[in-house]
């Protein structure tokens, strides 16, 4: 019984570290080139609600929309 408690505690303590491996931007985050984006995403031009063009990480889906920031 003690072993399972320690394993659970160890897993919970390590969970925040799992997300620290990537310094790449997610979808809809600003970028300057494809190297700024996570794997599977490219740096693309999106038009915001005001008609301004912004470079954001996105996928190949032509219907992809990003929330206004």
C-alpha positions in Angstrom: 0.0 0.0 0.0 2.8 2.4 0.8 4.4 1.9 -2.6 1.3 3.0 -4.5 1.0 6.1 -2.4 4.6 7.1 -3.2 4.2 6.4 -6.9 1.0 8.5 -7.0 2.9 11.3 -5.3 5.8 11.0 -7.6 3.6 11.1 -10.7 1.7 14.1 -9.5 4.9 16.0 -8.7 6.3 15.2 -12.2 3.2 16.2 -14.2 4.1 20.0 -14.4 7.5 19.1 -15.8 5.9 17.2 -18.7 4.7 20.4 -20.3 8.1 22.2 -20.1 9.8 20.5 -23.0 8.6 22.7 -25.8 9.3 26.4 -26.3 7.4 26.5 -29.5 4.2 28.4 -30.1 0.8 26.7 -30.2 -1.9 27.4 -32.8 -3.0 31.1 -33.1 0.1 32.4 -31.3 2.3 34.9 -33.0 5.3 33.8 -35.1 7.9 35.1 -37.5 8.8 31.9 -39.2 7.9 28.2 -39.2 10.6 27.4 -36.5 8.6 29.4 -34.0 5.6 27.0 -34.3 5.0 23.5 -32.8 5.4 20.5 -35.0 2.6 20.2 -37.5 2.0 24.0 -37.6 3.3 26.6 -39.9 3.7 30.4 -39.7 0.8 31.8 -41.7 -0.9 35.1 -42.4 -4.3 35.6 -40.9 -6.6 38.6 -41.2 -8.1 39.8 -38.0 -11.5 41.3 -37.5 -10.2 44.8 -38.3 -8.6 43.7 -41.6 -5.1 43.7 -40.2 -2.8 40.9 -41.3 -1.1 39.0 -38.5 1.5 36.1 -38.6 0.2 33.3 -36.5 1.0 29.6 -36.1 -1.7 27.5 -37.9 -2.3 24.2 -39.6 -3.2 23.4 -43.2 -6.9 23.6 -42.6 -8.3 26.5 -44.7 -11.2 26.9 -42.3 -9.0 27.5 -39.3 -10.0 30.6 -37.4 -8.3 32.2 -34.4 -9.9 34.2 -31.7 -9.4 37.9 -31.7 -6.7 39.1 -29.4 
